[in-house]
Amino acid sequence: MFGELLRHFREAAFLTQEALAGQIPCDRSLVARVEAGTRVPQDTFAKKCDEVLGASGALLRLWGRIDWYPQVEHPDWFKRRAEMDAVAVQLYEYQEQVIPGLLQTPDYARALLSQTASGEEAEDRVRARLSRQQRFLAEHGPLYVAVLDESCLRNVVGSPAVMRDQCAHLLSLGRHPNIRIQVAPAACIGIVRPTTSMSLIVLPDGERWVYSESLSRGHFNNDPAVYAFHSRTYDVLRADALSASESAALIGETMEGYRHDHEQARAERGDLDQKQLQRQRRRQLHRNRPRYPRRRPHPRQQEP
């Protein structure tokens, strides 16, 4: 439904998929897959298409009304956490090494999950992960505060292009009124960080849970004393971390670094492709050029 409406507005604006992609900007394949109904778009994509195509907000309104993930299956050990995310009124997270699932782009999630799964299984996991995001991205979504260790930004998942888009996504999410993203910089030695990634979850009935993970298991604790201890640690961490605006500046700098790395890698691939093409052409010319018999000197006859 969304793809058909997008195609309608695009064709009414006399734009090709490639022309629309250039104005968003994104890859043409993303526009094609969204129109074909095989790719779930982000809200920022819908909003930008509204602006470019003059759709008066129709695409963004439709995006907010669609149940993008009506059937997803979470791993058994994670189902309880997913159920909490579906009703939580407040969520506070600290994450190290990788971007939290609620903040990941599809390509980042795909690159991360493909390390342990492949094919349709990996795609199912990507859909399940992205399904948790919609409630927090919707208008009047629950409060979500994420403190990211700087390692989340520096640890390359997928490629520089994936990381560049992930950083851009973080900047976009940080503009939502219910979402705050802060970074705990590696250079600040005095910051007291939790010993592991963790989540502080507040449910509608006021119940409070501490959630953390091991390799393949989720750990829940609703002991008030345990929650109070970790909540205090988290509050101190937030106070010592960069502010939301300072964090956005650092994320922006990191994004530009990845943009430069991506462009440099692309240029190097272009140079390599050009050299290979030149070698192929030289070989082709060598094979196709006319062959002339070479004059060889006759051996001198020896005197008898």
N, C-alpha and C positions, 0 to 999 in steps of 0.2 A: 504493500500500500504506500509506504513512504517512498520507495524507489519509483513507483509510477508517478507520484505527484512531483517528485524531483525532476523526472524526465520531462513532464509536462511544462514546468516552469522554465527548464533549460531550453527546450525547443522553442518555447514562446519568446525567449530572449535571443533566439538565433545564435546560440552558443553550442559548440561541440563539447564533448566530454573533456577533451584536452584543453580547450579554452577556459572552461569552468575550473578545471584543476589548477590552471596557471594563476587564477585570481584568488584561490582560497588561501594559500597554495597547498597542493598535495599531488600525489601521483595520479595520472589518468586512470590507472587500474582501480584506485579506490572509488572514484566516481562510478566507474563501470560496475563494480561489484555491489555498491550501494543500490544503484538503479536495478540491478538484477535480483536484489533481495538476498544476496549471499554474504553480505558484510554488514555488521551493526555499526552505524555511524555514532560518533560522539555528539554531545549537545552543541559543542563549539562548531562542529561541521555544519549542523543544521542551521545554526545562527548565522554563520558566514554565508551560506547558500541563500538564506533569506535576504541578506544585504545585497549580494551580488545580483541576484535574480529579481529583486524587487517584489518578493512574495509577501510582504507586509506581515511577517511573523507566522505565516501559515505552517511552514515546515517545522519550526521550533515548537509550535503548539501541538502539532501532530506527533512529533518526537516524544513529547512529555506524556502523551496519552497511550502510547503503544506499549504493550507488555513484550519487551524485546526478548525476554528469556522465559517463556511459559513452561518449558520443560528442561530443567538442568539437574544434574546429579553431582552432588559433592561427595568427596571421599567420606567413608563412614566416620572416621575419626574427626572430621571437620564439620559434620552436619550440625552439631550443637552450636558451634560458633556462628555458622551461617544463619541459624534460626535466631540467635541473639541480635545479629546485625539487622535482621528484618524488623525488629521492634525497638531497638535501642534508642534512647532519647539523647544520650551523650556518649561519645567515644573518644578516648584519648589514647594515642599510640606512640610508642618509641620503637624505632626500627633501625637496624644496622645492616650493612652489606648490600641489601637489595631494597628496592622501592616497595612500600606496602601494597598489597593486592588491591586495595580500594583506590589507589592512585595510579595504577599501571595502565599504560596504553595497550591496545591489543597486540601490537608487534612486540612490545617488551615482554608481556605475559607469554606470548607464543615462543619467543626465544628462550625464556627462562624455563618454561614447562617442557620444551622439546628436549631438555637435557635428561629427562627421566621418562618421557613418553614420546610416541610418534604417531603419525597418521591421524585417524579419526579420534583415537583416544586423547591425543594432545589437544585437538580442536574442541573436544567435549570439555576438557579441563579449562581451556581458555574461556569458553562460553559460561561455564559455571562461575569462574572468577569474576568476569565482567558483570554477571548478573547481580552481584552484591553491590555494585557501584551505583546503580540507578537511583536507589532511594536517597542516597547522600547527594546526588547531583540534581535531584528534582527541586523545584521551588519549595521553600520552607522545609528543606531537609533537616535532619537532626544535626546538632553541633558535632563537628569532627575536627579534632586538633591532632596533628601529626608532627612529632619532632624526629627529624631524620639525622642520623649520624652522617657526617660528610662522606663516609665510605659508600653510602647509597648512591651518591652522585659520581664517585670516582670509579666504582667497580663497573667495568664495561660489560653489559649484557647485550648479546647480539652483535652490534656493530656501532661505530660512531654515529651513523645515521639514525639508528634506533634510539640511542642515548640522546641525540639532539632533539628528536621528536618527544621523547619522554620528558626532557627538561622543559620544553615548550608547553607540554601538557600540565606540568606542575604549576607553571606560571599562570596558566588559564584557570586551573582549579582554585588557586589561591585568591582569585577575584570573586569567588562565590561567597556570599555573606555568611554562610554557616561553616566554611572551611578555613582553617588556618594552618599554614605549613611553615615550620621553623627548622633551621639547620643548626646542629651542634658541630662547630668547626673542629677539625682535627688539631689545629694549631693551639687551641685553648686547652692547655694541660690541666688547668685547675677544675675543669668541668667534671662533676661526678655523674657518670653515666650508669644506668642500670646494667647489671651483669649480662643481660640478654634482652632480646626484643620482647616487648610485652604490650598488652592492651588493658585499659581500664574501661569497663563497660557499665553504663548506668541504664537499667531497664525501667519501663514505665511505672512499675510498682515501687520504685525506689531501691530495689535490690541492686547491689554492686558486686561486680565480679572482676577478678584479676585473671587474665588469660595469657599463657605463654606456650611455646612449642618446643618440642625436641625434634628429632629427625623425622618421625612419622607418627606423632602423637600430639594432641592438644591437652593442655593442663588447665583446669579451672579451679578457682579457689574463691569462696565467698565469705571467708572468715573476716569479720570487720576489722580485726587488728592487722591482718595481712594487707587488706585493702588500704587501710590508713597509712601503713608503712610505705607501701609502694606509691601511694598518691602523694605523700610528702616528698619522696625522692623525685617524682615526676615534676612537681611544682617547682622545686629548686632547679631542676634541669631546665625547665622552660624559662625561668628567670635568667639563667646564665647563658642560654643559647642566644643566637642572633634573633632579633625581632623579625616579624613577618616581612617587613619591607627590606631589611638588611639581608634576610634569607633570599628574597626574590632577586636582589642584586647579585648574590653569589651564584644562584641557579642560572641567572642570565649570562654571567661570565662563563660558567661551565658549558652552557649551551653553545656559546660562540666558539669555545675551544673545540667542541665536538663538530661544529659546523666546518671549522677550518680543517680538522682531521679528515672529515668526509670529503671535502672538496680536493684536498691534497691526494687522498687515496684514489679519487676518481680521475684526477689529472694523471697520476702515475699509471693507472690502468689504461687511460687513453694513450699515453706515450708508448706503453708496452704493446697495445693493440696496433698502433701505427707502425711500430717497428716490425711486428710480425707481418703486417700487411705488406710493408715494403719488401721484406724478405720473400714473401710469397710471390710478389710481382716480379722480383728479380729472377726467382727460380722459373716462373712462368715464361718470362722473356727469354731466358736462357734455353728453355726447352723448345720455344716456338721460333727462335731465329733460324734463318736458313743455314744449312751446313755446307761448307765448301771443302772440296778435297784438299788436303794439305800436300804441298809439294815436298817430297822427301828426297834428299840427295841420294843418287845411286852410288853404291859402293864402288870405289875405284878398283879397276882390275889390276891385279898384280902382274908384274913383268914375269914372263916365264923364266 
